[in-house]
């Protein structure tokens, strides 16, 4: 991690990597594998075909200048005017964010990111993980909904479904 970086500094960094800011610390992510890319593409196309305003690798601004995340997929509630000029939007702009688990990111996707997205009030958080048989063309989608109890926001698992089944459900809507 590189300390002391602000949101505006990210635009000058080399391309080909994923960058997040965690309380001012730069976190550099590796390129994803092809399973990850395929799951992302399929979800993006499925949600887009359902008429949702969906974006890949969108930036979500945190509460401080040195805090942001880039979920694999973000579904917007509504875009602000002139949103083409923005790189980062507040969590309140999103109805759903999706993370596709990489081998090295599982604990972060299930833990830190879930907490961070919940604190920003994003109503749904989906996590896509490998199937038990490690299928190359399917994944398990864990659909989580935000619950607030006693002032604490956290995600509660509604269900887990294979991506192929979720695609069929969206086609039949």
WORA-V363461 format. One record per backbone hydrogen bond with DSSP energy under -0.5 kcal/mol. CO is the residue of the C=O (numbers start at 1). NH is the residue of the N-H. If there is no record, write none. Layout:
BEGIN
co->[CO & CO]
nh->[NH & NH]
END
This chain:
BEGIN
co->[1 & 2 & 6 & 6 & 7 & 8 & 9 & 10 & 18 & 20 & 20 & 21 & 21 & 22 & 24 & 24 & 25 & 26 & 26 & 27 & 27 & 29 & 33 & 34 & 35 & 36 & 37 & 38 & 39 & 40 & 41 & 42 & 43 & 44 & 45 & 46 & 47 & 48 & 52 & 53 & 55 & 59 & 59 & 60 & 61 & 64 & 65 & 66 & 67 & 68 & 69 & 71 & 72 & 73 & 74 & 74 & 75 & 75 & 80 & 82 & 83 & 87 & 89 & 90 & 91 & 93 & 93 & 94 & 95 & 96 & 97 & 98 & 98 & 99 & 99 & 102 & 102 & 103 & 105 & 106 & 107 & 107 & 108 & 108 & 111 & 112 & 113 & 114 & 115 & 116 & 117 & 117 & 118 & 121 & 123 & 124 & 125 & 126 & 127 & 127 & 128 & 129 & 131 & 139 & 139 & 140 & 140 & 141 & 141 & 142 & 142 & 143 & 143 & 144 & 145 & 147 & 147 & 149 & 151 & 152 & 154 & 156 & 159 & 161 & 162 & 163 & 164 & 165 & 166 & 167 & 168 & 170]
nh->[3 & 26 & 9 & 10 & 10 & 11 & 12 & 13 & 29 & 22 & 27 & 23 & 68 & 25 & 5 & 26 & 22 & 2 & 28 & 20 & 29 & 18 & 37 & 38 & 39 & 40 & 41 & 42 & 43 & 44 & 45 & 46 & 47 & 48 & 49 & 50 & 52 & 51 & 54 & 76 & 74 & 61 & 89 & 69 & 91 & 67 & 7 & 24 & 62 & 21 & 60 & 58 & 57 & 98 & 55 & 76 & 95 & 96 & 83 & 85 & 86 & 59 & 61 & 93 & 94 & 77 & 78 & 123 & 124 & 75 & 126 & 72 & 73 & 101 & 128 & 105 & 106 & 106 & 109 & 110 & 111 & 112 & 113 & 114 & 115 & 116 & 117 & 118 & 119 & 120 & 120 & 122 & 121 & 123 & 146 & 97 & 144 & 99 & 129 & 142 & 101 & 140 & 134 & 141 & 163 & 129 & 142 & 143 & 161 & 127 & 144 & 158 & 159 & 125 & 156 & 149 & 154 & 152 & 153 & 149 & 147 & 145 & 143 & 141 & 166 & 167 & 168 & 169 & 170 & 171 & 172 & 173]
END
